[in-house]
Amino acid sequence: MRVSRLYVPLALATGEQVELDDDSGHYLRTVLRLKKDDSIILFNGKGGEYACVLDEVSRKSVRVNVQSWSERSVESPLYITLGLGISRGDRMDLSVQKAVELGVNTITPIMAERCVVQFKGEKKQQRLQHWQKIVQHATEQSGRTVVPELAEVDFLQNWVSIQQGLKIFLDPYADMALNQLQPDKMKVTLLTGPEGGFTDQERTIAKASGFIPVSLGSRILRTETASIAALAAVQMLWGDFAAPAQNTEK
């Protein structure tokens, strides 16, 4: 039987008992429906994971006994930064979720000229909190022990000017293919557009900052498909898709 994994922003140590916060306790109790003496794996994003047993599960408190620690990592040797053009609703949610599953290290939601989503007042912070939850749950599901960073929403012209490594932006009209490139110090920065794509001016801005336009083939991909395809492709070329997975548990 598969043991559920849960991210908790807590200090964890073998032999100690910890009380989960209200959100984690509610999820464990009402969604996972776990009970006293059930097993669960906790991780706090600092590497490795902890095998735990539930000591108390009630509306008042959810406590776990931390039993052992495993130095487990499923991170790719390729460090991937993703500038993700903001798209609507479920499309953006899917892009964020799959980016985490595919091993991205940092995600920055990017405001571009053709973004159909506009943030006003508190809406931006609400969306960031929503995407952060998606990042957290995708990390739990995919077996990662390090939670990818979700950066603040940024404008394209600001973001492209500070990026490093092999810098690529997806452009269906480009002549260059991914396999013609090579990452710098195992770092790749990907920039994907919103639903309407990039304007000519944005292409010029990106290229002036060292971004290389790359095509993923002859077909036009939706924004959520393009980011997923690009991440899978760079992992296959230079990351952990290129070699069998190694079991790092001790």
C-alpha positions as CSV (number, residue, x, y, z in Angstrom):
1,M,0.0,0.0,0.0
2,R,1.4,3.4,-1.0
3,V,2.2,5.7,1.9
4,S,0.9,9.3,1.5
5,R,3.5,12.1,1.4
6,L,2.9,15.6,2.9
7,Y,4.9,18.8,2.8
8,V,5.0,20.6,6.2
9,P,6.9,23.9,6.8
10,L,8.2,22.6,10.1
11,A,11.5,21.6,11.7
12,L,11.6,17.8,11.7
13,A,13.9,15.5,13.6
14,T,14.0,11.7,14.3
15,G,12.5,10.7,17.6
16,E,10.4,13.9,18.1
17,Q,6.7,14.5,18.0
18,V,5.3,17.3,15.9
19,E,1.8,18.9,15.8
20,L,0.6,19.8,12.3
21,D,-0.9,23.1,11.5
22,D,-4.6,23.5,10.8
23,D,-4.4,23.2,7.0
24,S,-2.1,20.1,7.1
25,G,-4.2,18.5,9.8
26,H,-7.4,19.1,8.0
27,Y,-6.0,17.6,4.7
28,L,-4.6,14.6,6.5
29,R,-7.8,14.0,8.5
30,T,-10.6,14.8,6.0
31,V,-9.0,14.3,2.5
32,L,-6.6,11.4,3.2
33,R,-8.8,10.1,5.9
34,L,-5.9,8.8,7.9
35,K,-6.2,7.6,11.5
36,K,-4.1,6.9,14.6
37,D,-1.2,4.5,13.9
38,D,-1.3,5.0,10.2
39,S,2.0,5.7,8.4
40,I,2.8,8.9,6.5
41,I,5.9,10.5,5.0
42,L,6.7,14.1,5.8
43,F,9.2,16.4,4.2
44,N,10.0,20.1,4.8
45,G,11.6,21.0,1.5
46,K,15.2,20.9,2.9
47,G,16.1,17.6,1.4
48,G,15.3,14.1,2.5
49,E,12.0,12.8,4.0
50,Y,10.8,11.4,7.3
51,A,8.9,8.2,7.9
52,C,6.2,9.0,10.6
53,V,3.3,7.4,12.4
54,L,0.2,9.2,13.5
55,D,-0.2,9.5,17.2
56,E,-3.3,11.6,17.4
57,V,-6.0,12.5,14.8
58,S,-8.8,14.6,16.1
59,R,-10.5,17.9,15.3
60,K,-8.5,19.4,18.1
61,S,-5.0,18.2,17.1
62,V,-3.1,16.1,14.6
63,R,0.2,14.8,16.0
64,V,2.8,12.6,14.4
65,N,5.8,10.7,15.7
66,V,8.9,11.1,13.6
67,Q,10.6,7.7,13.3
68,S,13.3,7.8,10.7
69,W,14.9,9.9,8.0
70,S,15.9,9.0,4.4
71,E,18.4,10.9,2.4
72,R,16.2,10.7,-0.7
73,S,16.4,13.0,-3.8
74,V,14.8,12.8,-7.2
75,E,16.1,16.1,-8.4
76,S,17.5,16.4,-12.0
77,P,21.1,17.4,-12.5
78,L,19.7,20.1,-14.9
79,Y,18.6,23.3,-13.1
80,I,15.6,24.7,-14.9
81,T,14.1,28.2,-14.5
82,L,10.7,28.7,-16.2
83,G,9.2,32.1,-17.1
84,L,5.6,31.1,-17.7
85,G,3.4,33.5,-19.6
86,I,0.2,33.8,-17.6
87,S,-2.8,32.0,-19.1
88,R,-6.4,31.6,-18.0
89,G,-7.6,29.4,-15.1
90,D,-7.1,25.7,-15.7
91,R,-4.5,26.2,-18.4
92,M,-2.2,28.0,-16.0
93,D,-2.9,25.5,-13.2
94,L,-2.0,22.6,-15.5
95,S,1.2,24.3,-16.6
96,V,2.3,24.9,-13.0
97,Q,1.5,21.4,-11.9
98,K,3.2,19.7,-14.8
99,A,6.3,21.9,-14.6
100,V,6.8,20.7,-11.0
101,E,6.3,17.1,-12.0
102,L,8.9,17.6,-14.8
103,G,11.5,18.8,-12.5
104,V,11.5,22.6,-12.8
105,N,13.4,24.5,-10.0
106,T,11.9,28.0,-10.3
107,I,8.7,29.3,-11.8
108,T,8.0,33.0,-12.5
109,P,4.5,33.9,-13.8
110,I,5.2,36.4,-16.6
111,M,2.9,39.3,-17.6
112,A,3.2,39.9,-21.4
113,E,1.3,42.2,-23.7
114,R,-1.1,39.5,-24.9
115,C,-2.0,38.1,-21.4
116,V,-5.8,37.9,-21.1
117,V,-5.6,37.7,-17.3
118,Q,-5.3,41.0,-15.5
119,F,-4.6,41.4,-11.8
120,K,-6.3,44.0,-9.7
121,G,-6.1,44.7,-6.0
122,E,-5.8,41.5,-3.9
123,K,-6.3,39.2,-6.9
124,K,-2.6,38.9,-7.7
125,Q,-1.8,37.6,-4.2
126,Q,-4.8,35.3,-4.2
127,R,-3.6,33.7,-7.5
128,L,0.0,33.4,-6.2
129,Q,-1.4,31.5,-3.1
130,H,-3.5,29.3,-5.4
131,W,-0.5,28.5,-7.6
132,Q,1.7,27.9,-4.5
133,K,-0.8,25.2,-3.3
134,I,-0.5,23.6,-6.7
135,V,3.3,23.6,-6.5
136,Q,3.1,22.0,-3.0
137,H,0.7,19.3,-4.0
138,A,2.6,18.4,-7.2
139,T,5.8,18.2,-5.1
140,E,4.1,15.8,-2.7
141,Q,2.6,13.7,-5.5
142,S,5.8,13.4,-7.6
143,G,8.1,12.3,-4.8
144,R,10.2,15.4,-4.8
145,T,11.8,16.5,-1.5
146,V,12.6,20.0,-2.5
147,V,9.7,22.4,-3.2
148,P,10.3,24.5,-6.4
149,E,10.3,28.2,-5.9
150,L,7.3,30.2,-7.1
151,A,8.5,33.7,-7.7
152,E,6.4,36.9,-7.7
153,V,4.6,37.9,-10.9
154,D,7.0,39.9,-13.1
155,F,6.9,41.7,-16.4
156,L,8.7,40.2,-19.3
157,Q,11.2,43.0,-19.9
158,N,12.3,42.9,-16.2
159,W,12.6,39.1,-16.0
160,V,14.6,38.5,-19.2
161,S,17.2,41.0,-18.2
162,I,18.3,39.1,-15.1
163,Q,18.4,35.4,-16.3
164,Q,21.4,33.1,-16.6
165,G,22.4,29.9,-18.2
166,L,21.2,28.8,-21.6
167,K,18.3,31.1,-22.3
168,I,15.6,29.9,-24.6
169,F,12.2,31.3,-25.6
170,L,9.7,29.2,-27.5
171,D,8.8,30.6,-30.9
172,P,6.9,28.6,-33.5
173,Y,8.5,30.6,-36.3
174,A,12.1,30.0,-35.2
175,D,14.7,28.0,-37.3
176,M,16.7,26.7,-34.3
177,A,15.9,23.4,-32.6
178,L,16.7,22.4,-29.0
179,N,19.2,19.7,-30.0
180,Q,21.4,22.3,-31.7
181,L,22.1,23.9,-28.3
182,Q,24.0,23.0,-25.2
183,P,23.3,24.2,-21.6
184,D,25.8,26.5,-19.8
185,K,26.8,24.9,-16.5
186,M,23.8,22.7,-16.5
187,K,21.4,25.6,-16.3
188,V,18.5,26.3,-18.7
189,T,16.1,29.1,-18.6
190,L,12.9,28.7,-20.6
191,L,10.5,31.4,-21.5
192,T,7.0,30.5,-22.8
193,G,4.3,32.9,-24.0
194,P,0.7,33.5,-23.0
195,E,-2.2,32.3,-25.1
196,G,-1.7,35.0,-27.7
197,G,2.0,34.4,-28.0
198,F,4.7,37.1,-27.9
199,T,4.5,40.3,-29.8
200,D,7.3,41.3,-32.2
201,Q,8.5,43.8,-29.7
202,E,8.7,41.2,-26.9
203,R,10.7,38.9,-29.2
204,T,13.1,41.7,-29.8
205,I,13.4,42.4,-26.1
206,A,14.0,38.7,-25.3
207,K,16.7,38.3,-28.0
208,A,18.4,41.5,-26.9
209,S,18.8,39.9,-23.4
210,G,20.4,36.8,-24.9
211,F,17.3,34.5,-25.3
212,I,17.5,32.2,-28.3
213,P,14.3,31.6,-30.3
214,V,13.6,27.9,-30.6
215,S,10.9,25.9,-32.3
216,L,9.4,22.7,-31.0
217,G,8.4,21.5,-34.5
218,S,6.1,22.4,-37.3
219,R,2.9,22.4,-35.3
220,I,1.5,25.3,-33.3
221,L,1.2,24.2,-29.6
222,R,-1.1,25.7,-27.0
223,T,0.6,27.6,-24.3
224,E,0.1,24.8,-21.7
225,T,1.3,22.1,-24.2
226,A,4.4,24.1,-25.2
227,S,5.7,24.5,-21.7
228,I,5.2,20.8,-20.9
229,A,6.8,19.7,-24.2
230,A,9.8,22.0,-23.7
231,L,10.4,20.8,-20.2
232,A,10.2,17.1,-21.2
233,A,12.6,17.8,-24.2
234,V,15.3,19.5,-22.1
235,Q,15.1,16.8,-19.5
236,M,15.5,14.2,-22.3
237,L,18.5,16.0,-23.9
238,W,20.4,17.1,-20.8
239,G,18.5,16.1,-17.6
240,D,17.4,13.0,-15.8
241,F,15.2,11.6,-18.6
242,A,18.5,10.8,-20.4
243,A,19.6,8.1,-17.9
244,P,17.8,5.5,-15.7
245,A,16.6,6.7,-12.3
246,Q,18.9,6.0,-9.4
247,N,17.5,4.8,-6.1
248,T,19.0,7.1,-3.5
249,E,17.3,5.7,-0.4
250,K,19.5,4.3,2.3
